[in-house]
Amino acid sequence: MARIYGWHRHHQRAGYQPGAGKWITAISGETGFPDLVLVRGERLIFAELKSKRGRVSATQEIWLSLLMTVPGVEVYVWRPDDLDEIIATLKR
């Protein structure tokens, strides 16, 4: 949807590490950074993408809270049930 509405986008994807038995995202810095960064014009969106029942971790909550203090930055936690809201947000 972001591409359709002209957003420049970056998506963090985790990879499963079978030997470690967990999902790992190759990052440097503080853990919990949002999954999706979108830029279009003067708008900047950070979105954490969760499944229907997925929970925001403590480190993700820290990032989201910090980003919400930045003037003009939009911060969301998006789930599959939020599709109508997501589309409306991206259309604006």
C-alpha positions in Angstrom: 0.0 0.0 0.0 2.8 2.4 0.8 4.3 2.0 -2.6 0.9 2.5 -4.3 0.5 5.8 -2.4 4.0 7.1 -3.2 5.8 6.5 0.0 9.6 5.9 0.2 9.9 3.0 2.5 12.3 0.9 4.6 11.1 -2.4 6.3 13.1 -4.3 8.9 12.7 -8.0 8.4 13.7 -10.5 11.0 15.2 -13.9 10.0 14.7 -17.1 11.9 17.9 -18.6 13.4 17.2 -22.3 13.7 20.2 -23.0 15.9 19.3 -20.2 18.2 15.6 -21.0 18.1 14.6 -17.4 17.7 14.0 -14.5 15.3 16.8 -12.1 14.8 17.1 -8.8 12.9 20.5 -7.7 11.9 20.8 -4.3 13.5 23.3 -2.1 15.2 22.1 0.1 18.1 19.3 -0.2 20.5 16.9 -3.1 20.0 13.2 -2.6 19.4 13.4 -0.2 16.5 10.1 -0.1 14.5 9.7 -2.4 11.6 8.6 0.2 9.0 9.8 3.7 8.2 7.9 5.7 5.6 8.7 9.1 4.1 6.6 11.1 1.7 7.0 14.9 1.3 7.2 16.3 4.8 5.6 13.3 6.5 7.6 10.7 8.4 5.9 7.6 9.8 7.3 4.9 12.0 5.2 1.7 12.3 5.5 -1.4 14.4 3.9 -4.3 12.6 2.2 -6.9 14.7 0.0 -9.9 14.2 -3.5 -9.9 15.5 -2.3 -11.0 18.9 1.3 -9.9 18.8 2.6 -7.9 21.8 4.7 -4.8 21.7 7.9 -5.6 23.7 9.4 -3.4 26.4 12.2 -2.3 24.0 9.7 -1.5 21.2 7.6 0.5 23.6 10.7 2.6 24.5 11.4 3.4 20.8 7.7 4.2 20.1 7.5 6.5 23.1 10.7 8.3 22.2 9.6 8.8 18.6 6.2 10.1 19.7 8.0 13.0 21.4 9.5 14.2 18.1 7.3 17.0 16.6 5.6 16.0 13.3 6.5 12.3 13.5 3.7 9.9 13.2 4.0 6.6 15.2 1.7 3.6 14.8 1.3 0.0 15.9 -0.5 -1.6 12.9 -2.2 -5.0 12.9 -4.0 -6.8 10.1 -7.4 -5.6 11.4 -6.2 -2.0 11.0 -6.1 -2.2 7.2 -8.8 0.5 6.6 -7.0 2.9 9.0 -3.7 2.1 7.4 -5.0 2.9 3.9 -6.6 6.1 5.1 -3.3 7.1 6.8 -1.3 6.4 3.7 -3.7 8.2 1.4 -3.5 11.5 3.3 
